[in-house]
Amino acid sequence: MVFRMRGQGATEYLVLLAVVLIIALVSIALLGFFPGLATDAKITQSNSYWRGEARPFAVLEHSISSGTATLVMQNTEGAGMLRVTNITMGDATPEGLPVTFAPGEVRTLTLTNYSDGTGGTPGSVYDATIKIYYTTSNGVNNTQFGTKGLTGKYS
């Protein structure tokens, strides 16, 4: 007697399709249904943008505590001095401006009276829109707009 296996290809196809769908559902659940994981992913994306892609100023570190925002910024332009004349981040008031950055120089800037209306409880998340107004060494006034917000957790 000769037995022929029929339907084996279809069965294998359905098993593989089921595995792919399960992986997709688990990924969506982790990013969408668990708020902590989605928030951590957003913070990671924000930090990655502000540390690596943002030009001409990178924000290497940032924190907000009791209404005071601290930004560790770096001039990532290769040539020429840049002078920060203003920073807007909500209603915060920048202190010690204007300040000049040499190429590659890192400085810590402070903004007071930051509020986003959430109360700023430690552990809660902030997502601040930031604009950096600066003047180049040639006297040209420019504004750096971030394509991503500055996202982190209140400390």
TIZARO-52865 format. One record per residue (C-alpha): x, y, z; residue in one letter. Coordinates in nm, 4 decimals. Example, Ala and Ser with C-alpha at 12.3 -4.5 7.8 and 13.67 -1.06 7.14 Angstrom:
// residues 2
          x          y          z   code
     1.2300    -0.4500     0.7800      a
     1.3670    -0.1060     0.7140      s
***
This chain:
// residues 155
          x          y          z   code
     0.0000     0.0000     0.0000      m
     0.1152     0.3477    -0.0781      v
     0.0158     0.6241     0.1597      f
     0.0284     0.9761     0.0360      r
     0.0561     1.2664     0.2776      m
    -0.1944     1.5247     0.1812      r
    -0.2338     1.8592     0.3504      g
     0.1076     1.8631     0.5176      q
     0.2122     2.1821     0.3383      g
    -0.1075     2.3588     0.4384      a
    -0.0664     2.2501     0.8003      t
     0.2936     2.3772     0.8143      e
     0.1819     2.7062     0.6619      y
    -0.0919     2.7506     0.9232      l
     0.1485     2.6721     1.2106      v
     0.4018     2.9273     1.0855      l
     0.1297     3.1863     1.0371      l
     0.0064     3.1259     1.3929      a
     0.3590     3.1741     1.5332      v
     0.4015     3.5036     1.3449      v
     0.0628     3.6299     1.4646      l
     0.1403     3.5395     1.8269      i
     0.4719     3.7260     1.8113      i
     0.2988     4.0308     1.6606      a
     0.0249     4.0285     1.9254      l
     0.2780     3.9994     2.2083      v
     0.4769     4.2932     2.0663      s
     0.1676     4.5110     2.0352      i
     0.0553     4.4177     2.3855      a
     0.3924     4.5072     2.5351      l
     0.4054     4.8471     2.3678      l
     0.0398     4.9403     2.3869      g
    -0.1300     4.7775     2.6797      f
     0.1356     4.8164     2.9483      f
     0.1731     5.1921     3.0042      p
     0.5068     5.1585     3.1841      g
     0.6712     4.9885     2.8893      l
     0.5250     5.2330     2.6378      a
     0.6492     5.5253     2.8489      t
     0.9964     5.3781     2.8796      d
     1.0095     5.3317     2.5015      a
     0.9093     5.6969     2.4497      k
     1.1773     5.8154     2.6967      i
     1.4396     5.6038     2.5191      t
     1.3404     5.7463     2.1789      q
     1.3515     6.1020     2.3130      s
     1.6953     6.0517     2.4709      n
     1.8272     5.8905     2.1544      s
     1.7079     6.1837     1.9436      y
     1.8352     6.4589     2.1732      w
     2.1753     6.2936     2.2287      r
     2.2478     6.1838     1.8732      g
     2.0350     6.3502     1.6069      e
     1.9592     6.6989     1.7402      a
     2.1705     6.9723     1.5850      r
     2.3420     7.2065     1.6632      p
     2.2722     7.1478     2.0335      f
     2.2456     6.8048     2.1919      a
     2.0775     6.7590     2.5294      v
     2.2938     6.4927     2.6937      l
     2.1024     6.4800     3.0228      e
     1.7888     6.6407     3.1590      h
     1.5837     6.6341     3.4755      s
     1.2977     6.8245     3.6323      i
     1.2489     6.8457     4.0061      s
     1.0309     7.0852     4.2048      s
     0.9720     7.3074     3.9018      g
     1.3416     7.3391     3.8153      t
     1.4637     7.1910     3.4875      a
     1.8307     7.1100     3.4449      t
     1.9683     7.0590     3.0935      l
     2.3205     6.9377     3.0164      v
     2.3762     7.0667     2.6621      m
     2.6564     7.0318     2.4100      q
     2.7455     7.2313     2.1001      n
     2.7719     6.9574     1.8356      t
     2.8740     7.1913     1.5531      e
     3.2304     7.1377     1.4403      g
     3.3220     7.4977     1.3746      a
     3.2409     7.8284     1.5335      g
     3.1041     7.9503     1.8610      m
     2.7309     7.9427     1.9257      l
     2.5602     8.1772     2.1708      r
     2.2348     8.0575     2.3316      v
     2.0161     8.3646     2.3736      t
     1.6949     8.1978     2.4986      n
     1.5341     7.8609     2.5664      i
     1.1602     7.8059     2.5798      t
     1.0223     7.5015     2.7567      m
     0.6670     7.5573     2.8719      g
     0.6505     7.8596     3.1029      d
     1.0004     7.7997     3.2412      a
     1.2395     8.0892     3.2863      t
     1.5993     8.0261     3.1730      p
     1.8735     8.1488     3.4046      e
     2.2181     8.2814     3.3171      g
     2.1528     8.3506     2.9499      l
     2.2998     8.4395     2.7104      p
     2.5792     8.1814     2.7268      v
     2.8416     8.0987     2.4631      t
     2.9385     7.7436     2.3666      f
     3.2681     7.6617     2.1976      a
     3.2595     7.3713     1.9483      p
     3.2063     7.0500     2.1469      g
     3.1671     7.2351     2.4769      e
     2.9269     7.0971     2.7381      v
     2.7393     7.3261     2.9790      r
     2.4629     7.2856     3.2332      t
     2.1694     7.5240     3.2026      l
     1.8858     7.5742     3.4505      t
     1.5258     7.6760     3.3881      l
     1.3029     7.7677     3.6811      t
     0.9244     7.7692     3.7254      n
     0.8627     7.4783     3.4875      y
     0.5078     7.3465     3.4965      s
     0.3127     7.1328     3.2542      d
    -0.0083     7.1267     3.4551      g
     0.0395     6.7720     3.5895      t
     0.1806     6.8777     3.9233      g
     0.5209     6.7221     3.8648      g
     0.4890     6.4329     4.1082      t
     0.8107     6.2300     4.1322      p
     0.7907     5.9351     3.8945      g
     0.5275     6.0906     3.6671      s
     0.6227     6.1613     3.3068      v
     0.6906     6.4949     3.1405      y
     0.7047     6.5571     2.7656      d
     0.8298     6.9092     2.7094      a
     0.8494     7.0943     2.3793      t
     1.1785     7.2790     2.3718      i
     1.3086     7.5558     2.1457      k
     1.6646     7.6815     2.1593      i
     1.7314     8.0297     2.0237      y
     2.0936     8.0947     1.9330      y
     2.3283     8.3196     1.7393      t
     2.6128     8.1862     1.5245      t
     2.9639     8.3310     1.5226      s
     2.8626     8.5162     1.2028      n
     2.5805     8.6947     1.3865      g
     2.2976     8.4930     1.2283      v
     2.0004     8.4303     1.4590      n
     1.8547     8.0782     1.4441      n
     1.6105     7.8563     1.6322      t
     1.6473     7.4841     1.6959      q
     1.3137     7.3021     1.7075      f
     1.3197     6.9449     1.8283      g
     1.1261     6.6930     1.6223      t
     1.0700     6.4992     1.9449      k
     0.9768     6.6335     2.2851      g
     1.2142     6.6166     2.5791      l
     1.0636     6.3212     2.7682      t
     1.1565     6.1919     3.1120      g
     1.0301     6.1234     3.4621      k
     1.0085     6.3868     3.7338      y
     1.2611     6.3356     4.0109      s
***
